[in-house]
């Protein structure tokens, strides 16, 4: 399956070329494909904040390269570059507070700086660390896809349709995607024949990004109006709800694209299994439960014209309690019926890819 997935690799969210970070502008898809060339930490932070880069893993990778760009500028400016670089750490971290992958990636680069020998040039080391984060996410996606495929096989009851929400695909990271990696593997393994994609309002990540990715791969895909999800589950035979995650608390509560929580409630009522597919970098053992996860509020203008004068409640993410999740799939392995003890044991394992 690994070889078949590699052969099918088509979409990339970002590339590092000649000292510049190039990101596919996800705000314009699917109507237009365009790339942004980012050459500063501030430009990377803006791209994350404005949604040109989306997805926990992609945000983390972009932030890592953003710090490389920041370090290059601080070194060129002279003086105490390490003290000045702290502003870039803070700027990038605040661009998307809910994304655990962002903080994890920045911590990796900070630790790499601490290991440098006195007088050593930091730029090659930081660039290599950012490249390793990108490569690691790609390998994690492959491992997640294979673990997820095995789960689909184990629970195969002849139902070949799945539902997903948001975008946890190639556009959301450095590889094939977490949730979409599993779905792609299921399609190649003939265990998935139909994918229903929630619109994921108001950003429409599902209708714009996930549907675009799957359609390009030739996977039979139907976009479902968010408000029709319950009716869909009642009227169609769907086996799994498969989603990604922005952050996972120590007890297994999951922060994901807004609308995920009510879908899991509906899934329980209608007998769908719920799979969360995410790299272990999304797991934050420092957060006891989901109520501790910082959730971002998006601009009211995404929903209403400000001239209307009505207040808007527009969170980017919601939190699904662990008891609504059947299984969490990571590159380290699989947790069924997640809880604090199981996540702690998982995080002690070595990566299996």
N, C-alpha and C positions, 0 to 999 in steps of 0.2 A: 504493500500500500504506500509506503514511503516513496518509492520510485514513481508510482503513478501520480502522487500529489506533486512531487517535484516537476514532473513533466507537464502538469497542468498549471504551474505557477504563471500568473499573467499580470496581476495587479500589484503595484508597489505604491505605498503611501509617501515614501520619502527616500532620498538618495543623498549621499555625501560625495560631492565631486569637486576636486581642485580647491579644497578649502572653503566651500560654500555649501550650505544645506539647502537642497531643493525639495520642496514639499508640494504634493498635489493639492490644489486648493479645493477642499471638499465642499465649500459653500456653493460652488458653481456646478457641481455634478447633479444630474447626468446631462444637463443641457450643453455644457461645454467643459472640455478638459484643458486645464491650464496649470502651470507650475509656478510657484513663487521661489525666487532665489533670495535666501535669507543670509545676511552677512554680519549680523550682530546679535548679541543676547537680547537686546530690546526688541528686535524684529521677530525673533523666535517667540518671545513671551507674548507679543501682540498676536501672532498667528495662532497660538494656543488659546488665548483669551477670546479671540473673535471667531473661533470655530473653523479656521482654515485647516487646522490639525485637530482630529478628534480621536477618541479612544485612549484608554489608560496606557496601553503599551506604546502607541505612537507618540503620545504626549511625553512619556518618559524618555523615549529615544531622542525626540526633538529637543527636549530640555538638556539632555546630555551634550548634544552637539552645540546647543546654545551656549553652554558653559565653556566649551572649547573656544567658540568665537569670542566670548567675553574675556577669557584668559589671554587670547592673542592680542586683543585691544589693550588690556591692562598692562601687559608686558611692553607693548610698543610705547605706551605713555610714560613708562619709567616710574620710579618711586616705589612705594610699598604696594606692589601689584596684588599680593595676597590679601591685604586688608581691603583694597579696592574691589577685589573679586567678590567679597561678601555681599556687596550690593546686587551683583548678578545672581548669586545664589538665591537671595531673597526675592528678587524680581521674578525669576523663573518659578520658584516655589509657589508664589502667590497667584500665578497665572491660572492655576486650576487646583485649588486646595483639596478637592474631593478625590483627586486621582492619586491613588497610592503608588502607582508606577512612577509618577513624577518624582515624589520624594525619595523613593527607593533608588532611582537612577542618579539623582543628585548626590545622595549619600555614597553611592559607589565611587563617584568622581572625587568627592571630598576625601574618602579613605585612600584613594590612589594618590592624591596629593600628599597625604600624611606619610606615605611610604617612600616618597622620593628621597633620594640621597641629597645631602646639602650641595647646592650649586648645580644640580641637574636641570636640564631644560624640561619644563613641565608639559609643553605642548605635545610632543610625541606620545608621552604617557597618557595624557588626557584623551587625545584622539584615538589611541588604541583602546582605551577603556570604553569610550562611546561606541566604537565599532564592535567591541565584544558584547555590549548590551544589545545592539541590533542583531548580531548573529545568535545570541542566546535566545532572544524572543522568537526568532524564526525556528530554531530547534525546539523550543518549548511548544510552539504551535503544532509542529509535526508530532510530538509526543502526545499532546492533548488529543489530536485527531485520531491517533491510533487507540488510545485508551477509550475515547468516546465511541469509536466504531465497535470495539469489543462489547461495550455496554449495549449498544443497539442490537448486536447479535444475541447477547444473553437474554434480552427481553423481547426478542422478536416474536410478535404475535400476528404477523401478517399485515400489520397496519403500516403503510409506507409513506404516510404524510406526517410532517412536522411543522411546528409553528415557531417563529423566532421574532424578536423585537429589538429595535435599535440597530446598531451596526457593530458587530464583533467579528469583522472580517479582515481581509488583507489591508483595507484602508485604515483599520484601527490599530495596526502594529507593524512589525517588521517582517511578517511572514504571511501565512495563509488565513490567519484569523483563529480565534479560539472557538466560539460557537459556530462560525461558518467553516472553520477547519473540520469540525466534527461532521457538519452537514455535507461538506464536500466529500469527505471520506465515505459517508453513508451513501451518497449518490454514486460514487465510483464503485462501492461495494454492493450496489443494488439493494440496499436496505432503505433508501429514501427515494421515492418516486415523485413526490410533490412537496413543495415548500410554500407555506403561507407566511407572509411577511407583514407584520403590523406597521402601519404608517409611521408610528413614533412621532406624533405631533409634540410640540409645534415645529421642531427642527426637521421633521420628516427624514430622519436618518435611515429608517427602514425603506420608505418609498423611494428615496433618492439614491441611497448608497448601497444598501443590502440588495435591493432588487436589481440594481445595475450590475453589481458583482455577479450575482447568481445567473442572471439572464446572459451575461457575457460568457459564462461557463456552460451554457446550454442546459441549465437545470430548470425544469418546469416550475415556474414561480408565479404566485398570485398575491398581489398586495391586498391586504384586508384593512378596511376602515377601522380605526381603533375602537370606535363605539360598537362595532359589529363583532368583536372578538368572542363574546359570550355566545352569540347566535351561531357563529362559525363552529365553535367547539360542540355545540349541541347538535348541529345539523350535519357535520362532516366527521369522518373517522380519522382522528389525529392521535398519534401515539405519544408524542413528546412535545413539550415546550422547552426549547434549547436557547439559552441566553448567555451573554457575557456578564462581566462585572467591572465596576470602577474600583470598588474596594470591598474587602470581606473582613468583617470583625472577627475577633478571636473565638466567638461562640458560633460562627457560621452565618450570622446575619449578612445580607448582601446588599450593597448599594449599587444600583444599575440604572439604566435609562428610565426616565420617568414613565410610568405606566406598567413597569414590570411587576410591581407588587399586586395590583388588581388582577393581572393576568395569572399570577400564581394561585390566587384565591379561586378564580374561575377554573383553573386547571385541576385543582383539588376536587372541586364539585363535579367536574365532568370526567374525571378519571384519567387525565393526562399525567404522565410522569414529568417532573421538572428537573432539568439538568442545567447547572451553572458551569460553564467552561471558561476557565481563566488561568493565566499564569500565576505561580505562587507569589510573585512580586506584588500581586494585588492583595495578599493576605496581610493584615496589619494586626499582629499579636499584641500591640500596645493599646488597642481599642477593645474594651471588654465586650461591648455589644453594639448593635446598630445605632442606637440612640447617640453614641459618641462620634459617629461619622459626620464630618462637616459636609453639608449639602449646599450646593451652589444655587442661587436664584438667578435666573436669566432675565434679560431685559423685557420690560412690559411691551415694548414695540414689536416683539416677535409675535404677539397675540393680537394687540389692538393698536390702532392709531392713537398716540398720546392725546390728540385733540379731543377724543371722546370724553376724557376726564374721569374715567372709571379705573379704580385700582385693579391690578392684575396679580394673581398668584401663579407664578411660572417657575417652579423648581426644575432644575435639570435632571435630578435623580430622585428616586425614592428608595426605601429600605424594605427588603423582603425578609421577614423573620425566618430563621433557620428551619423551623418546624414545617414550613411550606416547601422546603427543598428536598427532593429525593436524593440528589447526588451532586457533589462538586467534583469536577474533573480538572486536575492540574498536571503539569509535566512531571511532578513528583509522584503522582499516583491518584487514586480515586478514593473519595470519602462518601459513603452512603449514610444518609440521615446524620448530617454534620452536627457536631457539638464541640465544646471547648477542648475536651480531652483528645478527640480525633484530630482536630486541627493542629494541636500542639505536637502530636505524634507525627503528623504529616510533615510539619516544618522541621522536624529533626532528621528527616530522611534526606539522602543525597538526591540530586536531580537524576532521573532515570534515563535521560537522553544523552 
